[in-house]
Amino acid sequence: DSLSALDYQTDLNLRRALQKERAETTVILISQRVSSIATVNQILVLDSGKVAGLGTHEELLTSSKEYQEIVASQEEDTHAN
């Protein structure tokens, strides 16, 4: 995950540039940061190498326990800082 080392503002700027430049292309983005992937068309959640969820951010918030746990842990980190 090459984006995890970026600060949030740089990450946001990069995501915006990718959205602008990728108009009609497929982009595979690997990220541990939910904010980096929350607006993409499809998210694939892996747990121990197995598919634990597939869908949009909103869909996974209701259908994937693993995704819910990831989101909750990152929200806790954000509030702690």
PyMOL CGO cylinders between C-alpha atoms (Angstrom):
from pymol import cmd
from pymol.cgo import CYLINDER

trace = [
    CYLINDER, 0.00, 0.00, 0.00, 2.05, 2.89, -1.28, 0.3, 1, 1, 1, 1, 1, 1,
    CYLINDER, 2.05, 2.89, -1.28, -0.56, 5.49, -0.26, 0.3, 1, 1, 1, 1, 1, 1,
    CYLINDER, -0.56, 5.49, -0.26, -0.53, 4.71, 3.46, 0.3, 1, 1, 1, 1, 1, 1,
    CYLINDER, -0.53, 4.71, 3.46, 2.67, 6.71, 3.98, 0.3, 1, 1, 1, 1, 1, 1,
    CYLINDER, 2.67, 6.71, 3.98, 1.07, 9.87, 2.57, 0.3, 1, 1, 1, 1, 1, 1,
    CYLINDER, 1.07, 9.87, 2.57, -0.46, 12.50, 4.80, 0.3, 1, 1, 1, 1, 1, 1,
    CYLINDER, -0.46, 12.50, 4.80, -4.22, 12.91, 4.38, 0.3, 1, 1, 1, 1, 1, 1,
    CYLINDER, -4.22, 12.91, 4.38, -4.03, 16.09, 2.29, 0.3, 1, 1, 1, 1, 1, 1,
    CYLINDER, -4.03, 16.09, 2.29, -1.54, 14.61, -0.18, 0.3, 1, 1, 1, 1, 1, 1,
    CYLINDER, -1.54, 14.61, -0.18, -3.63, 11.43, -0.34, 0.3, 1, 1, 1, 1, 1, 1,
    CYLINDER, -3.63, 11.43, -0.34, -6.74, 13.50, -1.10, 0.3, 1, 1, 1, 1, 1, 1,
    CYLINDER, -6.74, 13.50, -1.10, -4.94, 15.47, -3.81, 0.3, 1, 1, 1, 1, 1, 1,
    CYLINDER, -4.94, 15.47, -3.81, -3.68, 12.25, -5.41, 0.3, 1, 1, 1, 1, 1, 1,
    CYLINDER, -3.68, 12.25, -5.41, -7.15, 10.66, -5.35, 0.3, 1, 1, 1, 1, 1, 1,
    CYLINDER, -7.15, 10.66, -5.35, -8.65, 13.74, -6.99, 0.3, 1, 1, 1, 1, 1, 1,
    CYLINDER, -8.65, 13.74, -6.99, -6.00, 13.68, -9.71, 0.3, 1, 1, 1, 1, 1, 1,
    CYLINDER, -6.00, 13.68, -9.71, -6.61, 9.97, -10.31, 0.3, 1, 1, 1, 1, 1, 1,
    CYLINDER, -6.61, 9.97, -10.31, -10.36, 10.56, -10.61, 0.3, 1, 1, 1, 1, 1, 1,
    CYLINDER, -10.36, 10.56, -10.61, -9.79, 13.32, -13.14, 0.3, 1, 1, 1, 1, 1, 1,
    CYLINDER, -9.79, 13.32, -13.14, -7.25, 11.41, -15.23, 0.3, 1, 1, 1, 1, 1, 1,
    CYLINDER, -7.25, 11.41, -15.23, -8.85, 7.96, -15.18, 0.3, 1, 1, 1, 1, 1, 1,
    CYLINDER, -8.85, 7.96, -15.18, -12.21, 8.97, -16.66, 0.3, 1, 1, 1, 1, 1, 1,
    CYLINDER, -12.21, 8.97, -16.66, -12.85, 5.88, -18.82, 0.3, 1, 1, 1, 1, 1, 1,
    CYLINDER, -12.85, 5.88, -18.82, -10.20, 3.51, -17.49, 0.3, 1, 1, 1, 1, 1, 1,
    CYLINDER, -10.20, 3.51, -17.49, -10.04, 0.79, -14.88, 0.3, 1, 1, 1, 1, 1, 1,
    CYLINDER, -10.04, 0.79, -14.88, -7.80, 1.58, -11.91, 0.3, 1, 1, 1, 1, 1, 1,
    CYLINDER, -7.80, 1.58, -11.91, -6.86, -0.98, -9.29, 0.3, 1, 1, 1, 1, 1, 1,
    CYLINDER, -6.86, -0.98, -9.29, -6.05, 0.79, -6.05, 0.3, 1, 1, 1, 1, 1, 1,
    CYLINDER, -6.05, 0.79, -6.05, -4.67, -1.13, -3.08, 0.3, 1, 1, 1, 1, 1, 1,
    CYLINDER, -4.67, -1.13, -3.08, -5.11, 0.70, 0.20, 0.3, 1, 1, 1, 1, 1, 1,
    CYLINDER, -5.11, 0.70, 0.20, -5.48, 0.15, 3.90, 0.3, 1, 1, 1, 1, 1, 1,
    CYLINDER, -5.48, 0.15, 3.90, -6.93, 3.63, 4.37, 0.3, 1, 1, 1, 1, 1, 1,
    CYLINDER, -6.93, 3.63, 4.37, -10.73, 3.70, 4.02, 0.3, 1, 1, 1, 1, 1, 1,
    CYLINDER, -10.73, 3.70, 4.02, -10.72, 7.37, 3.02, 0.3, 1, 1, 1, 1, 1, 1,
    CYLINDER, -10.72, 7.37, 3.02, -8.63, 6.42, -0.01, 0.3, 1, 1, 1, 1, 1, 1,
    CYLINDER, -8.63, 6.42, -0.01, -11.20, 3.95, -1.33, 0.3, 1, 1, 1, 1, 1, 1,
    CYLINDER, -11.20, 3.95, -1.33, -14.58, 5.11, 0.00, 0.3, 1, 1, 1, 1, 1, 1,
    CYLINDER, -14.58, 5.11, 0.00, -15.62, 6.72, -3.30, 0.3, 1, 1, 1, 1, 1, 1,
    CYLINDER, -15.62, 6.72, -3.30, -14.53, 3.99, -5.73, 0.3, 1, 1, 1, 1, 1, 1,
    CYLINDER, -14.53, 3.99, -5.73, -17.03, 1.87, -7.70, 0.3, 1, 1, 1, 1, 1, 1,
    CYLINDER, -17.03, 1.87, -7.70, -16.12, -1.49, -6.15, 0.3, 1, 1, 1, 1, 1, 1,
    CYLINDER, -16.12, -1.49, -6.15, -14.16, -2.46, -3.04, 0.3, 1, 1, 1, 1, 1, 1,
    CYLINDER, -14.16, -2.46, -3.04, -12.79, -5.95, -2.56, 0.3, 1, 1, 1, 1, 1, 1,
    CYLINDER, -12.79, -5.95, -2.56, -12.14, -6.81, 1.10, 0.3, 1, 1, 1, 1, 1, 1,
    CYLINDER, -12.14, -6.81, 1.10, -9.65, -9.59, 1.78, 0.3, 1, 1, 1, 1, 1, 1,
    CYLINDER, -9.65, -9.59, 1.78, -9.16, -11.41, 5.07, 0.3, 1, 1, 1, 1, 1, 1,
    CYLINDER, -9.16, -11.41, 5.07, -6.34, -13.96, 5.30, 0.3, 1, 1, 1, 1, 1, 1,
    CYLINDER, -6.34, -13.96, 5.30, -6.23, -14.12, 1.51, 0.3, 1, 1, 1, 1, 1, 1,
    CYLINDER, -6.23, -14.12, 1.51, -9.94, -14.85, 1.13, 0.3, 1, 1, 1, 1, 1, 1,
    CYLINDER, -9.94, -14.85, 1.13, -12.71, -12.58, -0.13, 0.3, 1, 1, 1, 1, 1, 1,
    CYLINDER, -12.71, -12.58, -0.13, -14.53, -11.13, 2.87, 0.3, 1, 1, 1, 1, 1, 1,
    CYLINDER, -14.53, -11.13, 2.87, -16.65, -8.61, 0.99, 0.3, 1, 1, 1, 1, 1, 1,
    CYLINDER, -16.65, -8.61, 0.99, -17.30, -6.98, -2.36, 0.3, 1, 1, 1, 1, 1, 1,
    CYLINDER, -17.30, -6.98, -2.36, -19.32, -3.85, -3.02, 0.3, 1, 1, 1, 1, 1, 1,
    CYLINDER, -19.32, -3.85, -3.02, -19.42, -0.11, -2.58, 0.3, 1, 1, 1, 1, 1, 1,
    CYLINDER, -19.42, -0.11, -2.58, -18.46, 1.58, 0.67, 0.3, 1, 1, 1, 1, 1, 1,
    CYLINDER, -18.46, 1.58, 0.67, -22.13, 1.91, 1.63, 0.3, 1, 1, 1, 1, 1, 1,
    CYLINDER, -22.13, 1.91, 1.63, -22.93, -1.71, 0.76, 0.3, 1, 1, 1, 1, 1, 1,
    CYLINDER, -22.93, -1.71, 0.76, -19.97, -3.05, 2.72, 0.3, 1, 1, 1, 1, 1, 1,
    CYLINDER, -19.97, -3.05, 2.72, -20.92, -0.99, 5.77, 0.3, 1, 1, 1, 1, 1, 1,
    CYLINDER, -20.92, -0.99, 5.77, -24.03, -3.15, 6.02, 0.3, 1, 1, 1, 1, 1, 1,
    CYLINDER, -24.03, -3.15, 6.02, -22.80, -6.46, 4.60, 0.3, 1, 1, 1, 1, 1, 1,
    CYLINDER, -22.80, -6.46, 4.60, -19.19, -7.03, 5.66, 0.3, 1, 1, 1, 1, 1, 1,
    CYLINDER, -19.19, -7.03, 5.66, -18.21, -7.46, 9.30, 0.3, 1, 1, 1, 1, 1, 1,
    CYLINDER, -18.21, -7.46, 9.30, -14.53, -7.20, 8.38, 0.3, 1, 1, 1, 1, 1, 1,
    CYLINDER, -14.53, -7.20, 8.38, -15.05, -3.91, 6.54, 0.3, 1, 1, 1, 1, 1, 1,
    CYLINDER, -15.05, -3.91, 6.54, -17.11, -2.53, 9.43, 0.3, 1, 1, 1, 1, 1, 1,
    CYLINDER, -17.11, -2.53, 9.43, -14.25, -3.36, 11.81, 0.3, 1, 1, 1, 1, 1, 1,
    CYLINDER, -14.25, -3.36, 11.81, -11.70, -1.64, 9.57, 0.3, 1, 1, 1, 1, 1, 1,
    CYLINDER, -11.70, -1.64, 9.57, -13.84, 1.50, 9.32, 0.3, 1, 1, 1, 1, 1, 1,
    CYLINDER, -13.84, 1.50, 9.32, -14.45, 1.55, 13.09, 0.3, 1, 1, 1, 1, 1, 1,
    CYLINDER, -14.45, 1.55, 13.09, -10.75, 1.17, 13.89, 0.3, 1, 1, 1, 1, 1, 1,
    CYLINDER, -10.75, 1.17, 13.89, -9.82, 4.04, 11.58, 0.3, 1, 1, 1, 1, 1, 1,
    CYLINDER, -9.82, 4.04, 11.58, -12.55, 6.26, 13.03, 0.3, 1, 1, 1, 1, 1, 1,
    CYLINDER, -12.55, 6.26, 13.03, -11.15, 5.54, 16.50, 0.3, 1, 1, 1, 1, 1, 1,
    CYLINDER, -11.15, 5.54, 16.50, -7.65, 6.50, 15.30, 0.3, 1, 1, 1, 1, 1, 1,
    CYLINDER, -7.65, 6.50, 15.30, -8.98, 9.74, 13.80, 0.3, 1, 1, 1, 1, 1, 1,
    CYLINDER, -8.98, 9.74, 13.80, -10.79, 10.71, 17.01, 0.3, 1, 1, 1, 1, 1, 1,
    CYLINDER, -10.79, 10.71, 17.01, -7.75, 9.83, 19.14, 0.3, 1, 1, 1, 1, 1, 1,
    CYLINDER, -7.75, 9.83, 19.14, -5.56, 12.26, 17.18, 0.3, 1, 1, 1, 1, 1, 1,
]
cmd.load_cgo(trace, "trace")
